[in-house]
Amino acid sequence: MHLKNFTPAQTLMITAPMGVSGQNLMKYSFLDLVYNGYLRVYRDWRLPHPRDSRERLYTFVARGDRFNSYVSRQHQDPFVNPFLADDYEYQVRTLVKKVFKENGKTHGFKSKVVYKEMQKAGYFHTSAGLKYINLFFLNGKGSELKRKFNSILKEADETLPEAATKNPEKAKKILNELGSNVLLLDSFNDELIEKLKPIFEEVGKTVSTSSGDYIDRSDVFEFVFYSFLDTLDYFDSSFDSFDTTFDFGDGGFGDFDAGGFDGGDFGDW
């Protein structure tokens, strides 16, 4: 299986099954949808109330230009379903809170949504009861995939920043191999985004999406260059607007190196 055929959340569940937090799985499930154009994030000045005299800047989510080509995935459906009935818009905070509440908070999202999906796909041992204490054991198939993905991600993290300026053809190859998993790289920051901008613009129609399609959109670059880091921060800050203190599992046993992919999570057991 190619890495580009997995969403960032699925990749994290394979590479750090006990280390990744449910919050990060929710975050990257959402970001992948925006990156691939199924949803879009935008800002607009609005009056908080008709009687108010001063507008405030709000961040909204709505259908993206590729919304109708979305193929159902269990871990991303909770973010897409609110838009099925009509072309609604939600504040990011409102959408996150809705998904948070309806999917057993972040631990429930991890154990009942992402893990269940990946277990059905054949990457985890069936461990009745263990998922409730944040224990997720990869089987042989999953362990082999973890080693493969870790190797690809580590090499990309080490080589992409330099390739972006010195070897554009190599950078194109790395981007094509990663797909939307480029969002997971530690080196994927504002500096690297600026370096990659001309490369993305040149190969926009050849960068594979996580669903195996090809990006045929110009606005993906606007998201990558101008919206990604802001969206990332805004998503995280949205959790501050509601209580996650009793979200059992995310801060408990096995929650090592959240969001990383460098091992240390006993995922091969």
URRA-V311321 format. One record per backbone hydrogen bond with DSSP energy under -0.5 kcal/mol. CO is the residue of the C=O (numbers start at 1). NH is the residue of the N-H. If there is no record, write none. Layout:
co->CO nh->NH
co->CO nh->NH
//
This chain:
co->2 nh->5
co->3 nh->6
co->7 nh->11
co->8 nh->12
co->9 nh->13
co->10 nh->14
co->11 nh->15
co->12 nh->16
co->14 nh->17
co->16 nh->20
co->21 nh->25
co->22 nh->26
co->23 nh->27
co->24 nh->28
co->25 nh->29
co->26 nh->30
co->27 nh->31
co->28 nh->32
co->29 nh->33
co->30 nh->34
co->31 nh->35
co->32 nh->36
co->33 nh->38
co->33 nh->39
co->34 nh->37
co->37 nh->66
co->38 nh->64
co->40 nh->62
co->42 nh->60
co->44 nh->46
co->44 nh->58
co->46 nh->56
co->49 nh->52
co->54 nh->48
co->56 nh->46
co->56 nh->58
co->58 nh->44
co->58 nh->60
co->59 nh->92
co->60 nh->42
co->61 nh->90
co->62 nh->40
co->64 nh->67
co->66 nh->69
co->67 nh->70
co->70 nh->72
co->73 nh->76
co->73 nh->77
co->74 nh->78
co->76 nh->79
co->76 nh->80
co->77 nh->81
co->80 nh->83
co->81 nh->84
co->81 nh->85
co->86 nh->88
co->88 nh->63
co->90 nh->61
co->91 nh->95
co->92 nh->96
co->93 nh->97
co->94 nh->98
co->95 nh->99
co->96 nh->100
co->97 nh->101
co->98 nh->102
co->99 nh->103
co->100 nh->105
co->101 nh->104
co->104 nh->108
co->105 nh->109
co->106 nh->110
co->107 nh->111
co->108 nh->112
co->108 nh->113
co->109 nh->113
co->109 nh->114
co->110 nh->115
co->113 nh->117
co->114 nh->118
co->115 nh->119
co->116 nh->120
co->117 nh->121
co->118 nh->123
co->119 nh->122
co->123 nh->139
co->125 nh->127
co->127 nh->130
co->127 nh->131
co->129 nh->132
co->130 nh->133
co->130 nh->135
co->131 nh->134
co->134 nh->136
co->136 nh->138
co->137 nh->125
co->139 nh->143
co->140 nh->144
co->141 nh->145
co->142 nh->146
co->143 nh->147
co->144 nh->148
co->145 nh->149
co->146 nh->150
co->147 nh->151
co->148 nh->152
co->149 nh->153
co->150 nh->154
co->151 nh->155
co->152 nh->156
co->153 nh->157
co->154 nh->158
co->155 nh->159
co->156 nh->160
co->159 nh->163
co->160 nh->164
co->161 nh->165
co->162 nh->165
co->162 nh->166
co->163 nh->167
co->167 nh->170
co->167 nh->171
co->168 nh->172
co->169 nh->173
co->170 nh->174
co->171 nh->175
co->172 nh->176
co->173 nh->177
co->174 nh->178
co->175 nh->179
co->177 nh->4
co->178 nh->181
co->179 nh->182
co->180 nh->183
co->181 nh->184
co->182 nh->185
co->185 nh->188
co->187 nh->189
co->189 nh->193
co->190 nh->194
co->191 nh->195
co->192 nh->196
co->193 nh->197
co->196 nh->200
co->197 nh->201
co->198 nh->202
co->199 nh->203
co->203 nh->206
co->203 nh->207
co->204 nh->207
co->206 nh->208
co->207 nh->215
co->209 nh->212
co->213 nh->209
co->218 nh->221
co->218 nh->222
co->219 nh->223
co->220 nh->224
co->221 nh->225
co->222 nh->226
co->222 nh->227
co->223 nh->227
co->223 nh->228
co->227 nh->231
co->228 nh->232
co->229 nh->233
co->230 nh->234
co->231 nh->235
co->232 nh->236
co->233 nh->237
co->234 nh->238
co->235 nh->239
co->236 nh->239
co->237 nh->240
co->238 nh->241
co->239 nh->242
co->244 nh->247
co->246 nh->248
co->247 nh->250
co->249 nh->252
co->252 nh->255
co->254 nh->256
co->257 nh->260
co->266 nh->269
co->267 nh->138
//
